[in-house]
Amino acid sequence: MELTKSENIWAKLPTQSVIKTIDFPSIGRIEVEGVPVYYYKDESVDVVNIKWIFYSGALQEKKHGAAEITLDMICKETHKRNPEQLFAAFDLIGCDFDANLSHDYTTFSATMLKENLSNVIEIVSDIINNAKLTPIEFEKSYNQAKADLEFIYSSPSSVAAQVLNRICFLGTRYQYPTIAPTDEFELLTLDDCLDYYNNVFLKTHFKVVIVGNFNENELKDSISKHFKQFSSTIDKQTHNNFKIKENEIAYCDTDIKNQTILRLARKSIDSTNGSYVAMQIANIAFGGYFLSRLNENLREDKGLTYGVGSSIFKNRYTSLHTISSSLAKEKTAEALDAIMYELAKFNNERITDEEFERAINYFKGSNYRMMDSVLSYSLLITNLLINDLPIEYYNLRNEKLNSITKEDVFSVQRKYFKPQNFILVLTGDSVVIKKELMKVNSVYLKDIMAYPVNKYGDIDHIALNS
């Protein structure tokens, strides 16, 4: 597919107006039977969202896949309700229930009409505290997980992301998705899932977030009746010193070969760092939106890519600054040189006043869009809790945003946008990628040996010796 350059839109941009910051509403906190409950009450709506946050996920499992499959099973059947009764309990009151797992935490979320709050709290307590894990459901969940695993490693884009994580976080649980393609996963049993359930959902400390229109006394009574707090907590010191690998280039052959997928990453900072707001502004200007430098250079000016951007990827204990792109495969070398050029330039050159103002406005506007519903507020409060941020964080962020200077942003550019100490992954047609890497001119790439890997991130020794 031939890429074409777009008409230069930057010369025609309309005059921008200054967007004001908006204060985040006050978040309340109560404690019920030892359970911390964080809330934002909005009586203008008829719905309410309630969420249970457990500070445990795939990092806490003893065998790969136990967390994922256990979560799937406990949402299917309890000792009180069979699968049909459990699904009917939610459907008959129009409740939207969801459970999600990451490496770091697990959440149960329910959105309903306000009059059904007590009923839903009882149903969710039945799921969390009274789950029935059976051989039949284990087989179903395990087979579904295997199918999901095949899907995760099916597309060049997904393979690139997984290989990047495998290399960056080698030796830690972050190196694999929550379902892992390992011998441990192949040997997983129902007993492993029962062990995970008993040691996580029946022992681990949790918090509750509720947003919307609810009666506080009803909330307290329902939580007090159906939940009790657990004393066990996850020791942060166990996981907070993850080392991220640097200075490696890997490429992987995939079934789909019509383009090259690029993922580049280096260690970054997270929202607990005092420079994080400046990092967010710098990332927006560099590659975080359509008007960024990366997009202007690679897509609009040179026509090298179908799309390019940068982002900050966070786990609870690690953070990466990543660049992602889909490239015309015969232009891989030219695109790599252009990316490294932009990184070096951004590392040494202050952004313009116009770039600075656009990035600030984009960031403020994005924040507005994240505060448009009950679910949005719930997600924002959840973000505070899972990242150990103060409940005043969003307003403190606004203060920094209103006082931030170009020098603050340039300080971050100098420290976190260096064109060194990165991991680069390329997937697609490995024959073409290997040839393109030999054509690269950038001094930041030429001295790093590239090696072939399979889709799981293991060195492909056959390809290496061919």
C-alpha positions in Angstrom: 0.0 0.0 0.0 1.5 3.3 -1.1 1.7 6.0 1.6 1.1 9.6 0.5 1.9 12.8 2.3 -0.9 14.9 3.6 -1.4 18.6 2.8 0.5 20.7 5.4 -2.3 21.5 8.0 0.0 23.2 10.5 0.2 26.4 8.4 -3.6 26.6 8.5 -4.4 25.9 12.2 -7.0 28.3 13.7 -6.1 30.6 16.5 -6.4 28.8 19.8 -8.2 30.0 22.9 -7.0 29.3 26.4 -8.8 26.5 28.1 -9.3 26.8 31.8 -8.7 24.0 34.3 -11.7 22.6 36.1 -11.7 21.6 39.7 -12.2 18.0 40.6 -15.1 17.6 43.0 -14.3 16.7 46.6 -14.0 13.0 47.4 -15.5 11.8 50.6 -14.2 8.9 52.7 -15.9 6.8 55.3 -14.9 3.5 56.9 -17.4 0.7 57.4 -16.3 -2.4 59.4 -12.7 -1.5 58.5 -13.5 -1.2 54.8 -12.4 2.2 53.4 -15.1 3.6 51.2 -14.3 6.6 48.8 -17.3 8.3 47.3 -18.6 11.2 45.2 -22.3 11.8 45.4 -24.3 13.2 42.5 -28.0 13.5 43.2 -28.7 14.8 39.6 -28.5 11.2 38.2 -30.5 8.1 38.9 -27.7 5.6 38.7 -24.8 4.6 40.9 -21.6 2.7 40.2 -19.8 0.8 43.0 -16.4 -0.9 42.7 -14.4 -3.2 44.9 -10.6 -2.9 44.5 -8.3 -5.7 45.6 -4.6 -4.9 45.6 -3.6 -8.2 44.1 -3.4 -9.6 40.6 -1.2 -11.8 38.4 1.9 -10.7 40.4 0.5 -12.6 43.4 -0.3 -15.9 41.7 1.9 -18.9 42.4 1.4 -20.4 38.9 0.9 -18.5 35.7 -2.7 -18.1 34.7 -4.2 -18.8 38.2 -5.4 -15.2 38.7 -7.1 -14.9 35.3 -8.9 -18.3 35.4 -9.9 -17.9 39.1 -11.5 -14.5 38.4 -13.4 -16.0 35.4 -14.7 -18.9 37.5 -15.8 -16.9 40.6 -18.0 -14.7 38.4 -19.9 -17.8 37.1 -21.2 -19.7 40.1 -21.6 -19.4 43.9 -22.7 -21.8 46.6 -26.0 -19.9 46.7 -26.6 -19.3 43.0 -26.0 -21.5 40.0 -24.8 -19.8 36.7 -28.3 -19.2 35.4 -29.5 -17.7 38.7 -26.4 -15.5 39.0 -26.7 -14.0 35.6 -30.5 -13.6 36.1 -29.8 -11.8 39.4 -28.1 -9.0 37.5 -30.1 -9.0 34.3 -33.5 -8.8 36.0 -32.6 -5.5 37.6 -30.7 -4.1 34.6 -27.3 -4.1 36.4 -24.1 -4.0 34.4 -21.5 -6.1 36.2 -17.9 -6.4 35.3 -14.7 -7.9 36.7 -11.2 -7.0 35.6 -7.7 -8.2 36.3 -4.3 -6.7 35.8 -0.9 -7.7 37.1 -1.3 -5.4 40.0 -5.0 -5.4 41.1 -8.4 -6.9 40.6 -11.7 -4.9 40.4 -15.4 -5.8 40.6 -17.7 -3.1 39.2 -21.4 -2.8 39.1 -23.6 0.0 37.7 -27.3 0.1 38.5 -30.4 2.2 39.2 -30.0 3.7 42.7 -32.9 1.7 44.2 -31.1 -1.6 43.5 -27.9 -0.7 45.4 -28.5 -3.0 48.4 -29.5 -5.9 46.2 -26.4 -5.6 44.1 -24.0 -5.4 47.1 -25.5 -8.6 48.3 -25.0 -10.3 44.9 -21.4 -9.1 44.6 -20.6 -10.3 48.2 -21.9 -13.7 47.2 -19.6 -13.7 44.2 -16.5 -12.6 46.1 -17.0 -14.4 49.4 -19.0 -17.5 48.4 -17.6 -18.5 45.0 -18.0 -22.1 43.9 -15.0 -23.3 41.8 -15.9 -26.6 40.1 -14.0 -28.9 37.7 -16.5 -28.3 35.0 -16.1 -24.5 35.2 -12.3 -24.8 35.5 -12.2 -26.7 32.2 -14.4 -24.1 30.5 -12.4 -21.2 31.8 -9.0 -22.9 31.1 -10.0 -23.6 27.5 -11.2 -20.1 27.0 -8.0 -18.7 28.4 -6.0 -20.9 25.9 -8.1 -19.4 23.1 -7.5 -15.9 24.4 -3.8 -16.6 24.5 -3.7 -17.6 20.9 -5.5 -14.4 20.0 -3.1 -12.3 22.1 -0.2 -13.7 20.0 -1.9 -13.6 16.6 -1.5 -10.1 15.2 1.8 -8.3 14.5 0.8 -5.4 16.6 -0.1 -7.5 19.6 3.1 -9.6 19.2 5.2 -6.5 19.1 3.7 -5.3 22.4 4.2 -8.7 24.1 7.7 -9.1 22.8 8.5 -5.6 24.1 7.2 -6.5 27.6 9.1 -9.8 27.5 12.4 -8.1 26.9 11.9 -5.1 29.1 10.6 -7.0 32.1 12.5 -10.3 31.7 12.6 -12.2 34.9 9.5 -10.6 36.4 5.8 -11.4 36.1 5.3 -8.3 33.9 7.2 -10.1 31.1 4.0 -12.0 30.2 0.3 -11.0 29.9 -2.0 -12.2 32.7 -2.3 -15.5 30.8 1.2 -16.7 30.2 2.5 -19.0 27.4 4.6 -21.1 29.8 4.9 -24.6 31.2 3.4 -23.3 34.4 0.2 -22.4 32.6 0.1 -25.8 30.9 0.3 -27.5 34.3 -2.3 -25.3 36.0 -4.9 -27.2 38.1 -8.2 -26.4 39.9 -6.3 -26.7 43.2 -4.0 -23.9 42.1 -7.0 -21.7 41.5 -8.6 -22.6 44.8 -5.3 -21.7 46.5 -5.3 -18.3 44.8 -9.0 -17.6 45.6 -8.5 -18.5 49.3 -5.3 -16.4 49.7 -6.5 -13.4 47.7 -10.2 -12.8 47.8 -10.7 -14.3 51.3 -7.6 -12.6 52.9 -6.5 -9.5 51.0 -7.2 -5.9 52.0 -9.6 -4.1 49.7 -11.2 -0.7 49.2 -14.6 0.4 47.8 -15.4 3.3 45.4 -19.0 4.5 44.9 -20.1 7.3 42.6 -23.6 8.5 41.8 -26.9 8.9 43.6 -27.0 6.8 46.8 -28.2 6.8 50.3 -25.3 6.8 52.7 -27.0 5.0 55.5 -28.2 2.3 53.1 -24.6 2.0 51.8 -23.2 1.6 55.3 -25.8 -1.0 56.3 -25.3 -3.1 53.2 -21.5 -3.1 53.4 -21.5 -3.8 57.1 -23.9 -6.7 56.6 -22.1 -8.4 53.7 -18.4 -7.5 53.9 -15.6 -7.5 56.4 -12.1 -6.2 56.0 -9.1 -8.5 55.8 -5.8 -7.7 57.4 -3.5 -9.1 54.8 -1.9 -6.6 52.5 0.5 -6.8 49.6 4.1 -5.7 50.5 5.1 -2.9 48.1 8.8 -3.5 48.8 8.4 -6.9 47.2 7.9 -5.5 43.7 9.0 -1.8 43.6 12.5 -2.2 42.3 11.9 -3.7 38.9 14.8 -3.2 36.5 14.1 -2.5 32.9 16.5 -3.8 30.2 18.2 -1.3 27.8 20.0 -1.1 24.5 18.5 -4.1 22.6 16.9 -4.5 19.2 14.8 -7.5 18.4 12.8 -8.5 15.4 10.1 -11.1 14.8 8.6 -12.7 11.8 4.8 -12.8 11.7 2.2 -14.3 9.3 1.0 -10.9 8.3 3.9 -9.3 6.5 2.5 -6.3 4.6 3.9 -3.7 7.1 6.4 -3.3 9.9 5.1 -2.8 13.4 7.5 -0.8 15.6 7.6 -0.5 19.4 10.3 1.4 21.1 10.5 1.9 24.9 12.7 3.3 27.7 12.2 3.7 31.4 10.0 6.6 32.4 8.3 8.1 35.5 4.8 7.7 36.9 2.2 9.9 38.5 3.8 9.9 41.9 6.8 11.8 40.5 6.8 15.6 40.9 7.8 16.0 37.3 5.0 13.8 35.9 2.8 16.7 34.7 5.7 18.1 32.8 6.4 14.7 31.4 2.8 14.4 30.2 3.0 17.8 28.4 6.3 16.9 26.8 4.9 13.6 25.6 1.9 15.3 24.0 4.1 17.7 22.1 6.5 14.9 21.0 4.0 12.2 20.0 0.9 12.2 22.1 -1.6 13.7 19.6 -2.2 14.4 15.9 -0.3 17.7 16.0 2.8 16.2 17.6 6.3 16.4 16.2 6.4 12.7 15.4 3.2 12.7 13.4 4.2 15.9 11.6 7.6 14.5 10.5 6.9 10.9 9.8 3.3 10.9 8.6 2.4 14.3 7.3 5.8 15.4 5.9 7.6 12.2 4.9 4.6 9.8 4.4 6.6 7.0 6.1 3.9 5.6 8.4 0.2 4.8 8.6 0.3 6.2 12.2 2.8 7.1 14.9 2.6 8.2 18.4 4.1 8.1 21.9 2.6 7.3 25.3 3.4 6.6 28.9 2.6 3.1 29.9 2.2 2.4 33.6 2.1 -0.6 35.8 1.8 -0.1 39.5 5.6 -0.5 40.0 7.0 0.4 36.6 6.6 2.9 33.9 7.7 3.0 30.2 7.7 5.8 27.7 6.8 4.1 24.4 6.8 5.0 20.7 4.5 3.0 18.4 4.1 3.0 14.7 2.9 1.0 11.7 5.4 1.5 8.8 5.6 0.8 5.1 8.0 -2.1 5.4 10.3 -0.9 2.6 10.7 2.4 4.5 11.5 0.9 7.9 15.1 2.2 7.9 14.1 5.7 6.8 11.4 5.8 9.5 13.8 4.6 12.2 16.3 7.3 11.3 13.5 9.9 11.4 12.4 8.7 14.8 15.8 8.8 16.3 16.4 12.2 14.7 13.2 13.5 16.4 14.2 12.0 19.7 17.7 13.6 19.6 16.2 17.0 18.5 13.5 16.9 21.2 16.1 16.0 23.8 18.2 19.1 23.0 15.7 21.7 21.8 13.0 23.6 23.7 9.5 23.3 22.3 8.1 26.5 20.8 5.6 28.7 22.6 2.9 27.5 20.2 3.7 23.8 20.8 3.7 24.4 24.5 0.3 26.2 24.5 -1.3 23.5 22.2 -0.1 20.7 24.4 -1.4 22.4 27.6 -4.8 23.0 25.9 -5.0 19.4 24.7 -4.2 18.1 28.1 -6.9 20.3 29.8 -9.5 19.4 27.2 -8.7 15.7 27.6 -9.2 16.1 31.4 -12.7 17.6 30.7 -13.7 14.6 28.6 -12.7 12.3 31.5 -15.3 13.9 33.8 -18.5 13.5 31.9 -20.3 10.6 33.7 -20.6 8.5 36.8 -18.3 5.8 35.3 -15.7 8.5 34.4 -15.6 9.7 38.0 -15.4 6.2 39.2 -12.4 5.5 37.0 -10.6 8.6 38.1 -11.0 7.8 41.8 -9.9 4.2 41.1 -6.8 5.6 39.4 -5.9 7.5 42.6 -6.3 4.4 44.8 -4.4 1.9 42.7 -1.5 4.4 42.2 -1.3 5.4 45.9 -2.1 9.1 45.1 -3.7 11.6 47.5 -7.4 12.2 47.0 -6.5 15.9 46.2 -4.2 14.8 43.4 -6.3 16.1 40.4 -6.6 19.6 41.9 -2.9 19.6 42.8 -2.2 18.6 39.2 -4.3 21.6 38.1 -2.1 23.9 40.2 1.0 22.5 38.5 -0.6 22.7 35.1 -1.4 26.4 35.6 2.1 27.3 36.8 4.1 25.0 34.5 6.8 26.6 32.3 8.6 25.7 29.2 11.7 25.3 31.3 9.9 22.7 33.4 9.1 20.8 30.2 12.6 21.2 28.8 14.1 19.7 32.0 12.0 16.6 31.4 13.0 16.5 27.8 16.6 16.5 28.7 16.2 13.7 31.2 13.6 11.4 29.7 13.8 11.8 25.9 17.3 10.7 25.3 17.9 8.6 22.2 19.7 6.0 24.2 19.0 3.2 26.7 15.9 1.9 24.8 14.4 -1.4 23.7 13.4 -1.6 20.0 11.1 -4.3 18.7 10.1 -4.7 15.0 7.6 -7.3 13.8 6.4 -8.3 10.3 8.5 -9.6 7.4 11.7 -10.5 9.2 13.7 -10.8 5.9 12.8 -7.2 5.0 13.3 -6.0 8.5 16.8 -7.5 8.7 17.8 -5.8 5.4 16.3 -2.5 6.5 18.2 -2.6 9.8 21.4 -2.8 7.8 20.5 0.4 6.0 19.9 2.4 9.1 22.2 5.5 9.5 21.4 6.7 13.0 24.4 6.6 15.3 22.0 5.6 18.1 21.1 2.4 16.3 24.1 1.3 14.3 26.2 -0.1 17.2 23.4 -2.2 18.7 23.2 -5.8 17.4 19.7 -6.9 16.4 18.6 -10.4 17.1 15.6 -12.5 15.9 13.0 -13.7 18.4 9.8 -15.8 18.2 6.4 -14.3 19.0 6.9 -15.1 22.7 10.2 -13.1 22.8 12.5 -16.0 23.0 15.7 -15.9 20.9 15.0 -17.7 17.6 18.3 -19.7 17.3 17.4 -21.1 13.9 17.0 -17.7 12.4 20.0 -16.4 14.3 22.3 -19.0 12.7 20.8 -18.8 9.3 
